[in-house]
Amino acid sequence: MTRKQTFKQIETRYRKDRQRNALAQPGQHEFIVVLDQLKASYNVPKILRSAEAFGAAEIHLINIGVFDPGPSKGSFRKVPAKFPDTFSASYDDLVKRGYAIYLLEADGEASLGKVAFPQKSVFVFGHEEFGPSFDQRDFPEIKTLKIPQYGKVESLNVSNAASIVMFEYVRQRGDSQTG
């Protein structure tokens, strides 16, 4: 099979799952994940899978192209997705709904585990190499978080970081919302 044929198959699966996503229901937790210009091919479906596993309310996919939904193991159909054109559009929507917004950065101001997340929390993950698409100075209300690391590597893979953050949110909520 040629590369073009493979991409066509991926694109077809993506479009079908995106249509099915219209029927997705929010998970049992009120946190939202925002993926801001991530590389579509590798981390996006893995983060969708974790978002579904941890009961995310929804996920925002900003400027993310076609990706293979296969690694999400059906989660793209289960986690309600929004596709805002810009981070600013996503931000405005989330602020109107009363969400506290956290941006994950390797050098964030607060350390994960030392922040008590409000019930309505949003976790923003920027591009793996270039960071978020926006200038943080334009959004001073956004708090930055870091995951404590003790080795010499600069940062974690974004899908691993997203899973850790979602787990910490759910851990703080306790067992009262688990099935």
C-alpha positions in Angstrom: 0.0 0.0 0.0 1.3 3.4 -0.9 1.7 6.3 1.6 -1.1 8.1 -0.2 -3.5 5.1 0.2 -2.6 4.8 3.8 -3.3 8.4 4.5 -6.6 8.1 2.6 -7.6 5.2 4.9 -6.6 7.3 8.0 -8.5 10.3 6.7 -11.6 8.2 6.2 -11.5 6.7 9.7 -10.9 10.2 11.1 -13.9 11.7 9.3 -16.2 8.8 10.4 -15.1 9.1 14.1 -15.4 12.8 14.0 -19.0 12.5 12.8 -19.7 9.9 15.5 -18.2 12.3 18.1 -21.3 14.4 17.8 -23.0 11.7 19.9 -20.3 11.7 22.6 -21.3 12.3 26.2 -19.2 14.2 28.8 -17.3 12.0 31.3 -18.1 12.1 35.0 -15.5 14.8 35.8 -15.7 18.5 34.9 -12.1 18.9 33.7 -11.4 19.8 30.1 -8.3 19.1 28.1 -7.1 21.7 25.4 -4.6 20.5 22.8 -3.1 23.5 21.2 -1.5 22.7 17.9 0.0 19.4 18.9 1.4 17.1 16.3 -1.6 15.2 15.1 -0.1 11.9 14.3 1.3 10.6 17.6 0.1 12.1 20.8 -3.4 13.3 20.1 -5.1 9.8 20.0 -3.2 8.7 23.1 -4.4 11.8 25.0 -7.9 11.1 23.9 -7.7 7.6 25.3 -6.5 8.9 28.6 -9.1 11.7 28.7 -11.8 9.0 28.2 -10.3 6.8 30.8 -10.2 9.6 33.4 -13.7 10.8 32.6 -13.0 14.2 30.9 -16.0 16.4 30.2 -14.6 17.4 26.8 -11.5 18.1 24.8 -10.6 21.0 22.5 -8.5 20.3 19.5 -7.0 23.6 18.2 -5.4 23.6 14.8 -4.8 19.9 14.8 -5.0 18.1 11.5 -6.2 14.7 10.5 -4.9 11.9 12.8 -5.3 8.2 13.0 -8.0 7.6 15.6 -7.0 3.9 15.9 -4.6 4.4 18.9 -7.4 6.1 20.8 -9.2 2.7 21.0 -12.6 4.3 20.2 -12.1 7.2 22.6 -12.5 9.8 19.8 -16.1 8.7 19.6 -16.6 8.9 23.4 -15.1 12.2 24.5 -17.0 15.3 23.3 -14.6 17.3 21.1 -14.7 20.9 20.1 -12.6 22.3 17.2 -12.1 26.0 17.9 -10.2 27.9 15.2 -7.9 29.7 17.7 -6.9 29.4 21.3 -8.6 32.7 22.0 -11.9 31.2 20.9 -11.5 28.3 23.2 -10.3 30.5 26.1 -13.4 32.8 25.7 -15.7 29.8 25.8 -14.1 28.3 28.9 -13.9 31.6 30.8 -17.6 32.2 30.2 -18.3 28.8 31.7 -16.3 29.5 34.8 -13.3 27.3 34.3 -9.9 27.9 35.9 -7.2 27.4 33.2 -3.8 25.8 33.7 -1.0 25.6 31.1 1.5 22.8 31.4 5.1 24.0 31.0 8.4 22.5 31.9 9.2 25.6 33.9 5.7 26.4 35.2 5.3 28.4 38.4 3.4 25.9 40.5 4.3 22.2 40.9 1.7 19.6 40.2 0.6 18.1 43.5 0.9 21.4 45.3 -2.1 22.9 43.5 -5.7 22.2 44.6 -7.7 22.1 41.4 -11.2 23.5 41.4 -13.9 21.2 40.1 -14.0 23.2 36.8 -10.4 23.0 35.6 -8.9 23.1 32.2 -5.5 21.7 31.3 -3.8 23.2 28.2 -1.0 21.4 26.4 1.0 23.2 23.7 3.0 21.9 20.8 5.7 19.5 21.8 8.5 21.6 20.4 7.2 25.1 20.1 4.8 25.4 23.1 1.4 27.1 23.0 0.2 29.0 20.0 -0.5 32.1 22.1 1.6 34.7 24.0 0.9 33.9 27.6 1.1 37.6 28.5 -2.2 38.1 26.6 -3.9 35.7 29.1 -2.5 36.6 32.5 -5.3 34.6 34.3 -3.8 31.4 33.1 -1.7 29.7 35.7 1.3 27.6 34.7 2.0 24.2 36.1 5.0 21.9 36.0 5.4 18.2 36.7 8.3 17.7 39.1 11.1 15.8 37.4 14.3 14.5 39.0 16.3 13.2 36.0 18.3 15.0 33.4 15.7 14.9 30.6 14.2 18.3 29.7 10.5 17.2 29.7 8.1 14.4 29.5 6.3 13.3 26.4 3.1 15.3 26.2 0.8 12.3 26.2 2.5 11.1 29.4 2.3 14.5 31.0 -1.4 14.8 30.1 -2.1 11.4 31.7 -0.3 12.4 34.9 -2.2 15.7 35.2 -5.6 14.1 34.6 -4.8 11.4 37.2 -3.8 14.1 39.7 -7.1 15.9 39.1 -9.1 12.7 39.6 -7.0 11.8 42.6 -7.9 15.1 44.2 -11.6 14.6 43.6 -11.6 11.3 45.6 -13.6 8.2 45.0 -17.0 10.0 45.3 -17.2 10.3 41.5 -15.8 7.0 40.4 -17.9 4.1 39.2 
